[in-house]
Amino acid sequence: MGLDDIQLDVQICSKLFPGGLVYDTIPKAPESKKISFDGKNLKSVLVLIDENHKLKTEDADLLNNLLKACQLTQEDIALMNLGDQVAVISEILNFLKSEKAIFFGVPFSTIDLNISDEEDKILEAGNCKLIRTLPLGSLQKNTDRKKALWKALKELFEL
């Protein structure tokens, strides 16, 4: 006698499975996290900022100048404000299939990647090369850090 030949009495089944063996409703699939960004991500480059508000004009200008210097346009990147996201960074990188990323002012404690806490240097997380740096507003005032970032960006984008 094999396992396929075992038959259970109705009373035993009702005790083992008090809720029954058939679902009355189909269980709902877990909701997927919505990931939103500006740009078209044509070159698989994530630009991540962590701002509680819309970018100031001078910060947006600095970002646009950095993108131009790296030979990138708004369409080439996925610009994302971490404050507007429910997903964690590793999910964002996977979803966007990011090959390169720049994190402006993203606290190290919120980065769920196995990387060092170095700034203005190229770091690797899986298939993505990334640079962490100061928030755009802080970069405006810090020439030395701007130079260090530019050096790392030239290496990252092979300029």
VENQUILIN-V862889 format. One record per helix or strand of 2 or more residues. SS is the DSSP state (H for helix, E for strand). FROM is the first residue (numbers start at 1). TO is the last residue. Records with the same first field share a line. If there is no record, write none. Layout:
SS = FROM-TO / FROM-TO
//
This chain:
H = 3-5 / 10-16 / 57-69 / 74-76 / 82-84 / 89-96 / 108-110 / 136-141 / 143-156
E = 45-49 / 77-81 / 100-104 / 122-125 / 128-133
//
